[in-house]
Amino acid sequence: MSGIPDDIKQRVFAIFRRFRQEKYLPLLAPNGVTPSEANAIIAISMSEKAGFSPVQPHIVAKGLHQTPSAVSQTLKALEEKGYLRRERLSADSRAVSLMLTESGKAVAQATNRLYEEYIGELYAYIGEEDAEHLLHTLERIVDFLATQAQAGRMERIEMFDEGHAPPGCGIGNGLGGEGACASTGQAPAAGQG
């Protein structure tokens, strides 16, 4: 970063440190579910809408950046509340498929509305001009990172194993906000850590 003023370098590194260290996730959930349960429901819903089948617990865990045991407890609670059904897969007696019940689908819709309201509040707070500038800048940063990875200067870490990600679906990136899943008609939101 030669030729760049020291204060700019310090601000860039400070922002990178904050992104790495500070994880913020809106605590948005409809009545009857916790934010963790709402996020799991959204992850399952996005996978179902993307045509990813079967939706399995380990995929949800990866998408939510949680351990399988933590997600297992959340899924158990959702099943007990009647928002989720688990079915054994015939090919592997240990593996289960996750399906939302009608009430689970209603929670997914309600959670999506909450996230849309949240994004609207963020957009109003930032303002249209700054929001457009921010999005343009973030898109350019992602393009830069991709060229760096192609040049072998950084590693691209896949969220899912090859062939295991729901097509067009970024579980855990926005969780129902814009862009989480191509088949939902929504565009990706800012990533969650």
C-alpha positions, 0 to 999 in steps of 0.5 A: 500500500505504498503511496497511500496515506498512513491514516487511510491504511490504518482506517482500512485495517481497523475496518477489516479487524472490526469485520473479523472481530465484531459479528452483528446479526439483527435479532429479528424473529416473529412471536413464538420463535427465537432469532436462532430458530428464525434463522434456521427456518429461513435457511431451510426455506431458502434451500427448499425454494432453491430446489435443494433436496434433501435439506439436511442438518449439516448443510443448515449448520454450515450455512449458519456458521454454527456447529452441528450440535448447536443446530441440532438443538435448534432443530429439535426445538423447532420440531417440538414447536411444530414448525419442522418435520424430520424424515429419515432418508432411505439411503442412510438410516442416520441421515434426515431430511428437514421440511418446514410445516405450514406454520414453519413456512408462515414463520419464514414469511414473517421473518422475511418481512422483518428483514425487509423492514430492517433493510429499509431502516438501514437504507433510510439511515444511510440515505439513497446516495450513500447506499448506492455508493456503498453497494457499488464499492462493495461490488468492486471489492468483491471483484477485486478479491476474485481477481486476487484469488484467480491470481493465486494471491488469496484463497477462496474458501467455499461455504459448502462442499462442491455440489452441496450448496443450494443453487443460487442460495447463500444461506447465512448471507442475509438470512431472508434479506435481499439476495439470499436466494435467487429462486426467492426473487431476492438479491444478496444482502450483506454477509453475516459472520 
